[in-house]
Amino acid sequence: MKHLIEIARIVTKRKVRKIEIFDDHSLRHKNSKFNEFYEALRANKFKSDRDAAQHLYGCSPTDPKYRQLKSRFRKRLLNTLFFLDVNMPSASNYDRAYYSCNKDWTLVNTLSWYGAPHTAAQLARQVLTTSLKFQFTDLIVNCSRILRAYSAETGDENSFEEYNNYISEYTHTLEAEIRSEEIYQRVIINYNLPVSKKPELADQVQAYCETLVNLSKQYSSPVIHYNMYLVWVHRYEMEQDFDAMLEVCEQGEKYIAQNPLFEQESKLITFQTKRMSAYLHMLNYRDGRINAEKSLNHFPEGTETWFTFMEYYFLLAMHTENYINAIAIFNRAAGHPKFKKLDSLIQEKWSIFEGYVNYIIESEGKTNKVLRLHPQKGFRATKLLNNPVLYPKEQRIFSVLLIILQILFLLERKSFSGLPERIERLKKYANRQLRKEECHRSIQFIRLLQQLNKANFQVEEMSNTEKYYASLKSQPFFYRGIVSGLEVIPYEILWKRILSYLK
């Protein structure tokens, strides 16, 4: 009862009149500006404050009524975070426990601050028990500090020593976890850098890997083990050693299987997605498909990570010329109800995938009856060919991919008159806008098209193509989710296709 008395005393003095959150009850009020704002955000309608202010009030983002709404809306969203449903079927026990313990830890701090030490200590013991089970090192140290202080005040020497021992033991583990996080973050900082920009990076990453192995031998912390596996995966991916990358992913998944208590959904999804990336680069469709069938059972369908995985799966099917399966993967992803709520960049990427899918249907359908049975509703090649292709600068690679797609459709339809103008546009991209280190393969492919244009599309009149093709082959396809490296169909295959139209 004394705990209830303590809590009631704090709530009575400091309670708010109304707790503003977004729940099913509040969202029934369809005429509310809060709900209008919320639903528009969910539907991905706003890109900026200017969009939101114009939509909600027809005003500028500096208008007081919009600024006040935004401030109150943000507060309501933050309040709602304390009432999330952590019992979703896809959530692991580890994820649920971590959220619940951190929420309770906030309550422990609140109770301590407002003078309810008995209740704070009781709740801290509960958090500590769960944290010891799941190895939440930061919470173990924090709760032990609260409980050590409480033991000192109540004169409980045995408890004082118990909590002091926890602090001594787990402080070292926490320091090791922080070191492992630092190493992982240092690798992530350099993950997308071209190797030529930082030649010493390989030696640094190798040293990081060895440090993490040593830490994992000293401490059983799941944080350290996960960071170790992730750093090794990133190392081999950066080195393009995909066999070794697959092996580390398997070890990471094995660690999860052997330690189900520490299973984290996000880490499992990362390992499975990296495996799909490795299969893509190895052009191993058979094992990639097996991995997909197994992994998709773990993915919360319709999430951003699910769409990322489906992207790698789609590209694997396209790159290995398993076109019927590629179409099925595309339809499953693009037809998902949550597709329209994705970030516009992701939607645009899938829109380009749609164009290549339809090109394959048109070009291969002549000899493949099964492909002819997969017409894409709503797609019009004439609309694509009339598209002026005006992407912003940061999405320039989309422009390149779409213009190449237009060239493929024109060749398929034997409409050669529109080719020179498009190749000239690509030439300007290659000369002025594409960075050589990021877009080497795209630039070399454009150079090949230029030679074709110079020869007036007479294959026997072309020159220097061996040089550019060799340069293209010198850097294999390498895609890590950065659009500058995207190839819906590998350039080597596209070049052969283009030549076949002209023979």
C-alpha positions in Angstrom: 0.0 0.0 0.0 2.8 2.4 0.8 3.9 2.3 -2.9 0.4 3.2 -4.0 0.3 6.1 -1.5 3.6 7.4 -2.9 2.4 7.3 -6.5 -1.0 8.8 -5.7 0.7 11.7 -3.9 2.8 12.5 -6.9 0.0 12.2 -9.4 -2.4 14.3 -7.3 0.1 17.2 -7.1 1.3 17.1 -10.7 -1.2 15.4 -12.9 -2.3 17.0 -16.1 -6.0 17.6 -16.9 -5.8 15.5 -20.1 -3.3 13.1 -21.6 -3.1 13.9 -25.3 -2.2 10.8 -27.4 -3.1 9.2 -30.7 -5.2 6.2 -29.9 -8.2 4.5 -31.7 -10.6 6.6 -29.8 -9.0 10.0 -30.6 -8.6 9.0 -34.3 -12.3 8.6 -34.7 -12.7 12.4 -34.8 -12.2 12.8 -38.5 -12.7 16.5 -38.5 -9.9 17.2 -36.1 -6.8 19.1 -37.6 -4.6 16.7 -35.5 -6.1 13.7 -37.2 -5.9 15.4 -40.6 -2.3 16.1 -40.0 -1.7 12.5 -38.8 -3.4 10.8 -41.7 -1.6 13.0 -44.2 1.7 12.1 -42.7 0.8 8.4 -42.8 -0.1 8.7 -46.4 3.3 10.4 -47.1 1.6 13.5 -48.5 4.0 16.1 -47.1 7.7 16.7 -48.0 8.1 19.9 -46.1 6.5 22.3 -43.6 5.4 24.4 -46.6 3.4 21.5 -48.0 1.8 20.8 -44.6 0.9 24.4 -43.8 -0.6 24.9 -47.3 -2.6 21.7 -47.0 -4.0 22.3 -43.5 -4.5 26.1 -43.4 -3.6 27.5 -46.8 -0.8 29.5 -45.1 3.0 29.7 -44.9 4.9 27.5 -42.4 5.7 30.6 -40.3 2.1 31.4 -39.7 1.3 31.2 -35.9 -1.6 28.8 -36.2 0.4 26.3 -38.1 3.4 26.5 -35.8 1.1 26.1 -32.8 -0.6 23.0 -34.3 2.8 21.5 -35.2 4.1 22.0 -31.7 1.1 20.5 -30.0 1.0 17.7 -32.6 4.6 16.8 -31.9 3.9 16.7 -28.2 1.0 14.4 -28.7 3.1 12.1 -30.9 5.8 11.9 -28.3 3.2 11.1 -25.6 1.9 8.3 -27.7 5.4 6.6 -27.6 4.8 5.7 -24.0 1.8 3.6 -25.0 3.1 1.6 -28.0 1.8 -1.9 -28.4 4.9 -4.0 -28.0 3.1 -7.3 -28.1 3.0 -7.4 -31.9 3.4 -11.0 -33.2 6.6 -10.2 -35.1 8.4 -8.6 -32.1 10.9 -10.8 -30.3 11.0 -11.3 -26.5 14.2 -9.3 -26.5 12.7 -6.3 -28.3 9.6 -6.3 -26.1 11.6 -6.6 -22.9 14.0 -3.8 -24.0 11.1 -1.4 -24.7 9.3 -2.3 -21.4 12.4 -2.0 -19.3 13.3 1.4 -20.8 9.8 2.7 -20.2 9.9 1.5 -16.6 13.3 3.0 -16.2 11.8 6.4 -17.1 9.3 5.8 -14.3 12.0 4.9 -11.8 13.7 8.2 -12.5 10.4 10.1 -12.2 9.6 8.4 -8.9 13.1 9.1 -7.5 13.0 12.8 -8.6 9.6 13.5 -7.0 10.4 11.8 -3.7 9.0 8.2 -3.9 12.1 6.2 -3.1 10.3 3.0 -1.9 8.3 2.7 -5.1 11.3 3.7 -7.2 13.4 0.9 -5.6 10.7 -1.7 -6.0 10.3 -0.9 -9.8 14.1 -0.7 -10.2 14.4 -4.3 -8.8 11.9 -5.5 -11.4 13.8 -3.8 -14.2 17.1 -5.1 -12.9 15.8 -8.7 -12.8 14.6 -8.5 -16.5 17.8 -6.7 -17.5 20.0 -9.4 -16.0 18.1 -12.0 -17.9 18.4 -10.2 -21.2 21.8 -8.6 -20.6 20.7 -5.0 -20.9 24.0 -3.8 -19.5 23.2 0.0 -19.4 20.0 -0.7 -17.4 21.8 -3.1 -15.1 24.3 -0.4 -14.1 21.7 2.3 -13.8 19.3 0.3 -11.7 22.1 -0.9 -9.5 23.1 2.6 -8.8 19.6 3.5 -7.7 19.3 0.4 -5.6 22.8 0.9 -4.1 21.8 4.4 -3.0 18.5 3.1 -1.6 20.3 0.3 0.3 22.7 2.8 1.9 19.8 5.0 3.0 18.0 2.0 4.5 21.1 0.6 6.1 20.9 -2.7 4.2 24.6 -3.6 3.9 24.2 -7.0 2.2 22.0 -5.4 -0.6 24.5 -2.5 -0.8 27.4 -5.0 -1.6 25.2 -7.0 -4.0 24.4 -3.9 -6.1 27.9 -2.6 -5.8 29.2 -5.9 -7.3 26.8 -5.5 -10.2 28.1 -2.0 -10.9 31.7 -3.2 -10.8 31.1 -6.2 -13.0 28.8 -4.6 -15.6 30.6 -1.2 -15.9 33.5 -3.1 -17.6 31.0 -4.8 -19.9 29.3 -1.5 -20.7 32.7 0.1 -21.6 33.3 -2.9 -23.9 29.9 -2.4 -25.5 30.5 1.3 -26.0 33.8 0.4 -27.7 32.2 -2.1 -29.9 29.5 0.5 -30.9 32.2 3.0 -31.7 34.0 0.5 -34.0 30.7 -0.4 -35.8 29.9 3.3 -36.2 33.4 4.1 -37.6 32.9 1.3 -40.2 29.5 2.7 -41.1 31.0 6.2 -41.6 33.3 4.8 -44.2 31.0 2.1 -45.6 30.0 4.0 -48.8 33.4 5.6 -49.5 35.1 4.4 -52.7 38.2 2.4 -51.6 40.4 4.6 -53.8 39.5 7.6 -51.5 40.8 5.9 -48.4 43.4 3.1 -49.3 44.3 2.5 -45.6 40.6 1.6 -44.8 41.1 -2.1 -45.4 43.8 -2.4 -42.8 41.7 -0.3 -40.3 38.6 -2.5 -40.8 40.7 -5.6 -40.3 42.1 -4.3 -37.1 38.5 -3.4 -36.0 37.4 -7.0 -36.7 40.2 -8.4 -34.6 39.4 -6.1 -31.7 35.8 -7.2 -31.7 36.7 -10.8 -31.8 38.8 -10.3 -28.7 36.0 -8.4 -27.0 33.5 -11.1 -27.8 35.8 -13.7 -26.1 36.0 -11.6 -22.9 32.3 -10.7 -22.7 29.1 -12.6 -23.4 27.2 -9.4 -24.2 24.9 -9.8 -27.2 25.6 -6.1 -28.1 29.3 -7.0 -28.6 28.5 -10.2 -30.5 26.1 -8.4 -32.9 28.5 -5.6 -33.6 31.3 -8.1 -34.3 29.2 -10.0 -36.8 28.0 -6.8 -38.5 31.4 -5.3 -38.8 32.8 -8.5 -40.3 29.8 -8.6 -42.8 30.5 -5.0 -43.8 34.2 -5.7 -44.1 33.7 -8.5 -46.6 31.0 -6.6 -48.5 33.4 -3.6 -48.9 36.0 -6.1 -50.1 33.4 -7.7 -52.4 34.3 -11.1 -50.9 30.8 -12.5 -51.0 31.6 -16.0 -50.1 33.1 -14.8 -46.8 30.2 -12.4 -46.4 27.7 -15.3 -46.6 29.7 -17.3 -44.1 29.6 -14.5 -41.5 25.8 -14.0 -42.1 25.3 -17.7 -41.4 27.4 -17.4 -38.2 25.3 -14.4 -37.1 22.0 -16.3 -37.7 23.5 -19.3 -35.9 24.3 -17.1 -32.9 20.6 -16.0 -32.9 19.4 -19.6 -33.1 21.7 -20.7 -30.3 20.8 -17.7 -28.1 17.0 -17.2 -28.7 16.8 -15.0 -25.6 18.9 -12.4 -27.4 17.1 -12.6 -30.7 16.6 -9.1 -32.2 14.3 -8.9 -35.2 16.3 -6.0 -36.7 19.6 -7.9 -36.6 18.1 -11.1 -38.1 16.6 -9.0 -40.9 20.0 -7.4 -41.5 21.7 -10.8 -41.8 19.0 -12.1 -44.2 19.1 -9.0 -46.4 22.9 -9.1 -46.6 22.7 -12.7 -47.6 20.4 -11.7 -50.4 22.8 -9.0 -51.5 25.6 -11.6 -51.6 23.5 -14.0 -53.7 22.8 -11.1 -56.1 26.4 -10.3 -56.6 27.3 -14.0 -57.0 24.4 -14.4 -59.4 23.2 -17.4 -57.4 19.5 -17.4 -58.0 18.9 -21.0 -56.6 20.2 -20.3 -53.1 18.9 -16.8 -53.2 15.4 -18.0 -53.8 15.7 -20.6 -51.0 16.9 -17.8 -48.7 14.0 -15.6 -49.7 11.4 -18.3 -49.1 12.8 -18.8 -45.6 13.5 -15.2 -44.7 10.3 -13.7 -45.8 8.6 -15.5 -42.9 10.5 -13.3 -40.5 9.9 -10.0 -42.2 7.0 -7.8 -41.2 5.3 -7.6 -44.6 4.9 -4.0 -45.9 7.7 -2.5 -43.8 10.6 -0.5 -45.4 13.0 -3.4 -44.6 10.6 -5.8 -46.4 10.7 -3.7 -49.5 14.5 -3.4 -49.3 14.7 -7.2 -49.2 12.2 -7.5 -52.1 14.4 -5.1 -54.1 17.4 -7.3 -53.8 15.3 -10.4 -54.6 13.9 -8.7 -57.7 17.3 -7.6 -58.9 18.7 -11.1 -58.4 15.9 -12.5 -60.6 16.5 -9.8 -63.3 20.3 -10.2 -63.3 20.0 -14.0 -63.6 17.4 -13.6 -66.4 14.7 -15.4 -64.3 12.2 -12.9 -65.7 9.0 -14.7 -64.9 9.9 -14.8 -61.2 11.1 -11.2 -61.4 7.7 -10.1 -62.6 6.0 -12.1 -59.7 8.3 -10.4 -57.2 7.6 -7.0 -58.7 3.9 -7.5 -58.6 4.0 -8.7 -55.0 5.9 -5.6 -53.9 4.3 -2.9 -56.0 0.9 -4.3 -55.4 1.2 -4.2 -51.6 -1.3 -1.8 -49.9 1.6 -0.1 -48.1 3.5 0.6 -51.3 1.9 4.1 -51.8 3.0 5.1 -48.3 6.7 4.5 -49.0 9.2 7.4 -49.4 9.0 9.0 -52.8 12.6 8.0 -53.7 11.7 4.3 -53.1 8.5 4.5 -55.1 10.4 6.2 -58.0 12.9 3.3 -58.0 10.1 0.8 -58.3 8.6 2.8 -61.0 11.8 2.4 -63.0 11.7 -1.3 -62.2 8.2 -1.4 -63.7 9.5 0.1 -67.0 12.2 -2.6 -67.3 9.7 -5.3 -66.4 7.4 -4.1 -69.2 10.4 -4.0 -71.6 11.2 -7.6 -70.8 7.5 -8.6 -71.4 7.5 -6.8 -74.8 10.9 -8.1 -76.0 10.8 -11.6 -74.6 7.1 -12.2 -74.9 7.4 -12.9 -78.6 9.1 -16.2 -77.9 7.9 -16.9 -74.4 4.1 -17.6 -74.0 4.3 -17.4 -70.2 5.7 -13.9 -70.3 2.9 -12.8 -72.7 0.4 -13.7 -69.9 1.8 -11.0 -67.7 0.7 -7.7 -69.1 1.1 -4.8 -66.7 -2.1 -2.8 -66.1 -1.8 0.9 -66.5 1.7 0.9 -68.2 2.0 2.6 -71.5 5.3 2.5 -73.4 4.3 5.5 -75.4 3.9 7.5 -72.2 7.4 6.4 -71.1 8.9 7.4 -74.5 7.3 10.8 -74.3 8.6 11.3 -70.7 11.0 14.3 -70.7 13.0 12.6 -67.9 13.5 15.6 -65.5 14.8 14.1 -62.3 16.5 16.3 -59.7 20.3 16.4 -59.5 20.5 14.0 -56.6 18.5 11.4 -58.6 20.5 11.8 -61.9 21.1 8.0 -62.1 17.3 7.6 -62.5 17.5 9.8 -65.5 20.3 7.6 -67.0 18.3 4.4 -66.3 15.1 5.8 -67.8 16.8 7.2 -70.9 18.5 3.8 -71.4 15.1 2.2 -71.1 13.7 4.5 -73.7 16.5 3.5 -76.0 15.7 -0.2 -75.5 12.0 0.4 -76.3 12.9 2.4 -79.5 15.2 -0.4 -80.6 12.6 -3.0 -79.9 10.2 -1.0 -82.0 12.8 -0.3 -84.7 12.3 3.4 -84.2 15.9 4.6 -84.7 15.2 8.3 -85.3 14.9 9.0 -81.5 18.2 7.3 -80.6 20.8 10.1 -81.3 19.1 12.7 -79.2 18.9 10.4 -76.2 22.4 9.3 -76.5 23.5 12.9 -76.6 21.6 13.5 -73.4 23.4 10.6 -71.8 26.7 12.0 -73.0 26.1 15.2 -71.2 25.3 13.3 -68.0 28.6 11.3 -68.4 30.6 14.5 -69.0 29.1 16.8 -66.5 27.0 15.2 -63.8 28.1 11.6 -63.1 30.9 11.2 -60.7 33.6 8.9 -62.1 34.2 7.0 -58.8 30.5 6.4 -58.1 29.2 5.9 -61.6 32.2 4.3 -63.5 30.1 1.5 -65.0 27.3 3.9 -66.2 29.8 6.2 -67.8 31.5 3.3 -69.6 28.2 2.1 -70.9 27.3 5.6 -72.1 30.7 5.7 -73.9 29.7 2.5 -75.7 26.5 4.0 -76.8 28.4 7.1 -78.1 30.5 4.8 -80.3 27.4 3.3 -81.6 26.0 6.7 -82.4 29.2 7.8 -84.1 29.0 4.8 -86.3 25.4 5.7 -87.3 24.3 2.4 -85.6 26.3 0.3 -88.0 27.9 -2.3 -85.8 30.8 -3.0 -88.2 31.7 0.7 -88.3 32.2 1.0 -84.6 35.6 1.6 -83.0 37.0 1.7 -79.4 34.2 -0.4 -78.1 36.7 -3.0 -76.8 38.4 -0.4 -74.7 35.2 0.8 -73.1 33.7 -2.6 -72.7 36.9 -3.8 -70.9 36.8 -0.8 -68.7 33.2 -1.6 -67.9 34.1 -5.2 -67.0 37.1 -4.1 -64.9 34.7 -2.9 -62.2 32.0 -5.6 -61.6 28.5 -4.6 -60.7 28.4 -3.6 -57.0 25.2 -2.3 -55.4 24.7 -1.5 -51.7 21.4 0.3 -51.9 23.0 3.5 -53.2 21.2 4.5 -56.3 24.4 5.5 -58.2 25.3 1.8 -58.4 21.9 0.6 -59.5 21.5 -1.5 -62.6 18.1 -3.1 -63.2 19.7 -5.3 -65.9 23.5 -5.5 -65.9 25.1 -3.3 -68.5 26.9 -6.3 -70.0 23.6 -7.9 -70.8 22.1 -4.6 -72.1 25.0 -4.1 -74.5 24.5 -7.6 -76.0 20.8 -6.9 -76.3 21.5 -3.6 -78.1 23.9 -5.2 -80.5 21.5 -8.0 -81.3 19.0 -5.4 -82.5 21.5 -4.0 -85.0 22.7 -7.2 -86.6 
